[in-house]
Amino acid sequence: MTPVLVAFMMLMVGVGRIVNAQSQVDSAARDAVRNASIARSAGDAQSRAATAAQASLRNRTWCQGGPSTSTDTSAWAPGGRVSVIVTCDADLGGLSLIGLPGAKQMTGRATAPLDTFRRAEP
């Protein structure tokens, strides 16, 4: 019975790590899109989003290689929108004994509207 209980506890730890990592990646995406939406240009929005995602996940040791950020500025205009996708590989090392992979890719997506009365810049 003890091996079954240990395996169950390890599974709960693994699920907890995955849920926590997904929550942090979603939070980083929200931070990134918030920073991108106040930028004055589409190019500035991309760099602001990447910087915000990096800052949000800076001290997270589970994020292997740091987050990658993709910013969609195709609807960049007053009243438009900006979207950000943040991707990070979560380290699940030590839990492979119960069948979990060594890493799992986490993806967070967020979209924010652009101010209708903003001054358009190229």
N, CA, C and O of each residue as an XYZ file, in Angstrom:
488
protein
N       0.820     -1.194      0.000
C       0.000      0.000      0.000
C       0.871      1.268      0.000
O       0.490      2.276     -0.596
N       2.016      1.224      0.652
C       2.895      2.390      0.741
C       3.353      2.883     -0.631
O       3.329      4.091     -0.866
N       3.775      1.994     -1.563
C       4.179      2.486     -2.881
C       3.047      3.210     -3.629
O       3.288      4.177     -4.353
N       1.837      2.737     -3.446
C       0.692      3.378     -4.106
C       0.480      4.778     -3.525
O       0.232      5.725     -4.271
N       0.574      4.913     -2.218
C       0.406      6.232     -1.596
C       1.525      7.189     -1.992
O       1.269      8.370     -2.228
N       2.756      6.700     -2.068
C       3.884      7.543     -2.487
C       3.693      7.987     -3.934
O       3.925      9.151     -4.261
N       3.273      7.069     -4.802
C       3.028      7.425     -6.205
C       1.906      8.450     -6.318
O       1.991      9.381     -7.118
N       0.864      8.282     -5.524
C      -0.246      9.234     -5.536
C       0.213     10.618     -5.075
O      -0.168     11.630     -5.664
N       1.029     10.661     -4.024
C       1.539     11.951     -3.544
C       2.442     12.602     -4.588
O       2.387     13.818     -4.775
N       3.265     11.820     -5.264
C       4.123     12.372     -6.314
C       3.274     12.904     -7.477
O       3.604     13.930     -8.072
N       2.188     12.206     -7.792
C       1.293     12.676     -8.845
C       0.664     14.009     -8.450
O       0.550     14.910     -9.281
N       0.260     14.140     -7.199
C      -0.323     15.405     -6.732
C       0.710     16.535     -6.775
O       0.371     17.669     -7.113
N       1.954     16.237     -6.437
C       3.015     17.240     -6.534
C       3.197     17.663     -7.987
O       3.341     18.852     -8.274
N       3.192     16.703     -8.900
C       3.337     17.011    -10.327
C       2.198     17.863    -10.850
O       2.423     18.830    -11.579
N       0.982     17.511    -10.483
C      -0.180     18.299    -10.905
C      -0.101     19.704    -10.316
O      -0.417     20.684    -10.990
N       0.319     19.796     -9.068
C       0.475     21.112     -8.442
C       1.506     21.968     -9.152
O       1.295     23.165     -9.346
N       2.613     21.368     -9.540
C       3.644     22.115    -10.279
C       3.113     22.613    -11.619
O       3.368     23.750    -12.015
N       2.375     21.750    -12.310
C       1.837     22.130    -13.619
C       0.827     23.269    -13.472
O       0.868     24.233    -14.236
N      -0.065     23.167    -12.511
C      -1.073     24.216    -12.303
C      -0.409     25.525    -11.904
O      -0.792     26.587    -12.395
N       0.573     25.463    -11.029
C       1.286     26.668    -10.599
C       2.041     27.302    -11.772
O       2.003     28.521    -11.943
N       2.717     26.494    -12.570
C       3.461     27.015    -13.720
C       2.514     27.657    -14.737
O       2.813     28.724    -15.272
N       1.376     27.015    -15.004
C       0.421     27.580    -15.957
C      -0.114     28.913    -15.461
O      -0.271     29.853    -16.239
N      -0.390     28.994    -14.183
C      -0.872     30.241    -13.598
C       0.155     31.363    -13.749
O      -0.202     32.496    -14.070
N       1.422     31.046    -13.517
C       2.466     32.063    -13.637
C       2.697     32.481    -15.083
O       2.984     33.649    -15.345
N       2.576     31.547    -16.030
C       2.727     31.897    -17.447
C       1.545     32.762    -17.894
O       1.735     33.722    -18.641
N       0.337     32.437    -17.448
C      -0.826     33.275    -17.766
C      -0.651     34.680    -17.191
O      -0.983     35.667    -17.848
N      -0.140     34.770    -15.985
C       0.110     36.067    -15.358
C       1.161     36.862    -16.140
O       1.020     38.071    -16.323
N       2.203     36.186    -16.594
C       3.239     36.854    -17.387
C       2.658     37.367    -18.701
O       3.028     38.448    -19.159
N       1.754     36.608    -19.308
C       1.114     37.056    -20.552
C       0.258     38.291    -20.300
O       0.253     39.215    -21.114
N      -0.463     38.317    -19.189
C      -1.273     39.502    -18.850
C      -0.384     40.720    -18.604
O      -0.697     41.819    -19.061
N       0.717     40.530    -17.888
C       1.652     41.633    -17.663
C       2.227     42.141    -18.977
O       2.350     43.346    -19.192
N       2.576     41.210    -19.847
C       3.186     41.575    -21.127
C       2.207     42.346    -22.011
O       2.582     43.352    -22.613
N       0.963     41.888    -22.093
C       0.004     42.576    -22.959
C      -0.375     43.941    -22.377
O      -0.634     44.886    -23.121
N      -0.406     44.038    -21.056
C      -0.703     45.329    -20.428
C       0.384     46.345    -20.795
O       0.080     47.488    -21.136
N       1.654     45.921    -20.723
C       2.752     46.813    -21.083
C       2.759     47.117    -22.575
O       3.072     48.239    -22.974
N       2.423     46.149    -23.389
C       2.386     46.377    -24.840
C       1.279     47.349    -25.221
O       1.451     48.151    -26.139
N       0.149     47.288    -24.532
C      -0.997     48.121    -24.906
C      -0.781     49.609    -24.635
O      -1.486     50.444    -25.203
N       0.178     49.954    -23.779
C       0.423     51.380    -23.509
C       1.602     51.927    -24.304
O       1.992     53.083    -24.140
N       2.162     51.088    -25.165
C       3.289     51.540    -25.997
C       2.800     52.535    -27.043
O       1.619     52.560    -27.389
N       3.721     53.349    -27.540
C       3.365     54.371    -28.539
C       3.463     53.856    -29.970
O       2.915     54.476    -30.882
N       4.155     52.727    -30.188
C       4.286     52.181    -31.536
C       4.272     50.650    -31.463
O       4.467     50.067    -30.396
N       4.042     50.019    -32.599
C       3.997     48.560    -32.644
C       5.353     47.959    -32.291
O       5.411     46.947    -31.592
N       6.428     48.553    -32.753
C       7.763     48.054    -32.436
C       8.070     48.156    -30.953
O       8.651     47.248    -30.358
N       7.671     49.272    -30.369
C       7.868     49.461    -28.933
C       7.010     48.472    -28.145
O       7.421     48.008    -27.081
N       5.834     48.151    -28.654
C       4.946     47.202    -27.979
C       5.604     45.829    -27.896
O       5.515     45.159    -26.868
N       6.261     45.411    -28.967
C       6.917     44.099    -28.967
C       8.047     44.036    -27.940
O       8.183     43.049    -27.217
N       8.850     45.086    -27.883
C       9.959     45.071    -26.920
C       9.448     45.197    -25.486
O      10.006     44.582    -24.577
N       8.390     45.989    -25.272
C       7.815     46.114    -23.929
C       7.212     44.791    -23.459
O       7.338     44.429    -22.289
N       6.559     44.073    -24.369
C       5.957     42.786    -24.011
C       7.035     41.771    -23.623
O       6.889     41.057    -22.631
N       8.103     41.708    -24.396
C       9.187     40.765    -24.093
C       9.849     41.098    -22.758
O      10.145     40.205    -21.965
N      10.076     42.380    -22.518
C      10.703     42.805    -21.263
C       9.808     42.480    -20.065
O      10.295     42.024    -19.030
N       8.509     42.712    -20.205
C       7.577     42.441    -19.101
C       7.479     40.946    -18.807
O       7.427     40.547    -17.644
N       7.452     40.125    -19.840
C       7.382     38.673    -19.639
C       8.656     38.169    -18.956
O       8.597     37.335    -18.052
N       9.800     38.680    -19.397
C      11.071     38.289    -18.770
C      11.075     38.685    -17.290
O      11.476     37.899    -16.431
N      10.632     39.891    -17.006
C      10.621     40.370    -15.617
C       9.660     39.555    -14.755
O       9.951     39.264    -13.595
N       8.523     39.192    -15.323
C       7.518     38.449    -14.568
C       7.993     37.038    -14.212
O       7.644     36.511    -13.156
N       8.788     36.432    -15.094
C       9.252     35.059    -14.866
C      10.734     34.979    -14.516
O      11.330     33.904    -14.578
N      11.324     36.102    -14.151
C      12.769     36.178    -13.903
C      13.268     35.186    -12.861
O      14.243     34.481    -13.122
N      12.660     35.106    -11.730
C      13.153     34.268    -10.635
C      12.472     32.902    -10.571
O      12.476     32.259     -9.522
N      11.905     32.467    -11.651
C      11.237     31.168    -11.697
C      12.221     30.132    -12.231
O      12.526     30.120    -13.424
N      12.708     29.278    -11.365
C      13.709     28.291    -11.765
C      13.124     27.184    -12.622
O      13.874     26.496    -13.316
N      11.827     26.990    -12.601
C      11.206     25.935    -13.379
C      11.135     26.280    -14.863
O      10.977     25.385    -15.693
N      11.246     27.540    -15.205
C      11.130     27.982    -16.602
C      12.484     27.800    -17.297
O      13.383     28.630    -17.153
N      12.613     26.721    -18.038
C      13.884     26.391    -18.678
C      14.161     27.312    -19.862
O      13.337     27.428    -20.768
N      15.307     27.956    -19.852
C      15.703     28.803    -20.973
C      14.989     30.144    -21.034
O      15.180     30.896    -21.990
N      14.184     30.454    -20.054
C      13.461     31.727    -20.067
C      12.267     31.683    -20.992
O      12.178     30.797    -21.842
N      11.351     32.617    -20.844
C      10.146     32.601    -21.673
C      10.415     33.139    -23.076
O      11.293     33.977    -23.281
N       9.644     32.640    -24.026
C       9.652     33.233    -25.367
C       8.328     33.973    -25.536
O       7.284     33.522    -25.063
N       8.389     35.098    -26.208
C       7.225     35.969    -26.328
C       6.931     36.250    -27.792
O       7.836     36.555    -28.569
N       5.670     36.146    -28.160
C       5.221     36.474    -29.505
C       4.128     37.532    -29.381
O       3.116     37.316    -28.715
N       4.341     38.675    -30.027
C       3.396     39.785    -29.922
C       2.738     40.031    -31.282
O       3.425     40.234    -32.283
N       1.413     40.010    -31.308
C       0.657     40.259    -32.539
C       0.178     41.703    -32.534
O      -0.689     42.083    -31.748
N       0.755     42.497    -33.421
C       0.376     43.912    -33.539
C      -0.300     44.181    -34.878
O      -0.272     45.311    -35.365
N      -0.910     43.158    -35.483
C      -1.540     43.332    -36.795
C      -2.752     44.265    -36.734
O      -3.113     44.860    -37.750
N      -3.386     44.406    -35.571
C      -4.534     45.312    -35.414
C      -4.118     46.563    -34.644
O      -4.911     47.130    -33.891
N      -2.856     46.993    -34.841
C      -2.329     48.149    -34.114
C      -2.876     49.429    -34.724
O      -2.400     49.884    -35.764
N      -3.866     50.000    -34.079
C      -4.490     51.253    -34.499
C      -5.368     51.719    -33.345
O      -5.730     50.911    -32.489
N      -5.718     52.998    -33.303
C      -6.631     53.442    -32.255
C      -7.915     52.607    -32.275
O      -8.560     52.481    -33.316
N      -8.275     52.051    -31.150
C      -9.452     51.191    -31.063
C      -9.170     49.745    -31.438
O     -10.076     48.913    -31.396
N      -7.947     49.432    -31.801
C      -7.570     48.068    -32.181
C      -7.238     47.225    -30.966
O      -7.759     47.438    -29.871
N      -6.363     46.267    -31.186
C      -5.976     45.390    -30.084
C      -4.565     44.872    -30.304
O      -4.025     44.915    -31.409
N      -3.989     44.384    -29.222
C      -2.674     43.756    -29.258
C      -2.789     42.442    -28.483
O      -3.460     42.379    -27.453
N      -2.136     41.402    -28.981
C      -2.165     40.093    -28.332
C      -0.745     39.618    -28.072
O       0.168     39.901    -28.848
N      -0.569     38.900    -26.982
C       0.741     38.375    -26.613
C       0.597     36.906    -26.240
O      -0.342     36.514    -25.546
N       1.542     36.103    -26.711
C       1.630     34.699    -26.334
C       2.974     34.501    -25.653
O       4.015     34.828    -26.221
N       2.956     33.969    -24.441
C       4.170     33.675    -23.681
C       4.275     32.161    -23.551
O       3.327     31.494    -23.135
N       5.439     31.627    -23.912
C       5.669     30.190    -23.861
C       6.892     29.900    -23.011
O       7.899     30.603    -23.091
N       6.797     28.860    -22.196
C       7.900     28.479    -21.323
C       7.852     26.969    -21.111
O       6.772     26.391    -20.985
N       9.014     26.333    -21.072
C       9.089     24.901    -20.783
C       9.261     24.710    -19.282
O      10.267     25.118    -18.701
N       8.261     24.082    -18.664
C       8.295     23.855    -17.214
C       9.071     22.580    -16.909
O       8.792     21.521    -17.471
N      10.039     22.692    -16.022
C      10.856     21.563    -15.605
C      10.086     20.709    -14.608
O       9.705     21.179    -13.535
N       9.862     19.455    -14.972
C       9.177     18.516    -14.080
C      10.142     17.423    -13.637
O       9.721     16.323    -13.282
N      11.430     17.726    -13.656
C      12.456     16.757    -13.277
C      12.192     16.169    -11.909
O      11.692     16.847    -11.012
N      12.526     14.925    -11.761
C      12.318     14.252    -10.489
C      10.969     13.575    -10.384
O      10.731     12.811     -9.449
N      10.083     13.842    -11.325
C       8.761     13.223    -11.283
C       8.567     12.220    -12.417
O       7.448     11.772    -12.664
N       9.642     11.869    -13.099
C       9.534     10.924    -14.205
C       9.280      9.497    -13.711
O       8.874      8.636    -14.492
N       9.513      9.245    -12.432
C       9.249      7.914    -11.871
C       7.787      7.517    -11.991
O       7.470      6.331    -12.081
N       6.896      8.498    -11.993
C       5.465      8.190    -12.069
C       4.912      8.407    -13.468
O       3.696      8.408    -13.659
N       5.784      8.589    -14.442
C       5.343      8.687    -15.829
C       5.171     10.088    -16.376
O       4.754     10.239    -17.525
N       5.473     11.115    -15.608
C       5.386     12.477    -16.123
C       6.612     12.769    -16.991
O       7.698     12.263    -16.711
N       6.451     13.573    -18.033
C       7.601     13.922    -18.867
C       8.574     14.813    -18.090
O       8.205     15.388    -17.066
N       9.810     14.927    -18.571
C      10.810     15.764    -17.908
C      10.490     17.238    -17.987
O      10.905     18.011    -17.123
N       9.752     17.643    -19.020
C       9.367     19.047    -19.189
C       8.019     19.102    -19.902
O       7.661     18.198    -20.658
N       7.289     20.169    -19.650
C       6.003     20.386    -20.312
C       5.947     21.834    -20.766
O       6.262     22.746    -20.003
N       5.545     22.039    -22.006
C       5.463     23.399    -22.534
C       4.186     24.071    -22.038
O       3.084     23.550    -22.204
N       4.363     25.238    -21.427
C       3.253     26.037    -20.917
C       3.079     27.256    -21.823
O       4.058     27.901    -22.199
N       1.842     27.564    -22.166
C       1.553     28.702    -23.033
C       0.468     29.556    -22.407
O      -0.580     29.054    -22.002
N       0.731     30.853    -22.334
C      -0.250     31.811    -21.832
C      -0.575     32.820    -22.923
O       0.324     33.310    -23.607
N      -1.835     33.127    -23.087
C      -2.284     34.076    -24.115
C      -3.088     35.191    -23.462
O      -3.850     34.961    -22.524
N      -2.904     36.406    -23.976
C      -3.678     37.539    -23.466
C      -3.856     38.561    -24.585
O      -2.979     38.728    -25.432
N      -4.983     39.230    -24.577
C      -5.295     40.270    -25.557
C      -5.798     41.493    -24.810
O      -6.539     41.377    -23.834
N      -5.389     42.669    -25.278
C      -5.827     43.916    -24.652
C      -6.239     44.901    -25.742
O      -5.634     44.937    -26.814
N      -7.263     45.693    -25.468
C      -7.669     46.717    -26.436
C      -6.713     47.901    -26.386
O      -6.064     48.162    -25.373
N      -6.646     48.601    -27.496
C      -5.867     49.835    -27.558
C      -6.820     51.002    -27.398
O      -7.965     50.936    -27.844
N      -6.368     52.048    -26.777
C      -7.183     53.225    -26.512
C      -7.706     53.806    -27.826
O      -6.952     53.986    -28.783
N      -8.987     54.092    -27.856
C      -9.621     54.656    -29.046
C      -9.097     56.043    -29.376
O      -9.036     56.421    -30.546
N      -8.720     56.802    -28.361
C      -8.301     58.178    -28.564
C      -6.790     58.351    -28.546
O      -6.289     59.458    -28.347
N      -6.067     57.261    -28.752
C      -4.599     57.376    -28.767
C      -4.145     58.031    -30.067
O      -4.802     57.925    -31.103
N      -3.022     58.701    -29.983
C      -2.437     59.309    -31.159
C      -1.698     58.221    -31.925
O      -0.810     57.568    -31.377
N      -2.050     58.027    -33.155
C      -1.442     56.972    -33.957
C      -0.011     57.346    -34.328
O       0.252     58.448    -34.808
N       0.892     56.427    -34.101
C       2.289     56.583    -34.515
C       2.676     55.365    -35.325
O       2.139     54.284    -35.085
N       3.571     55.492    -36.259
C       3.940     54.346    -37.104
C       4.675     53.277    -36.323
O       5.053     52.250    -36.887
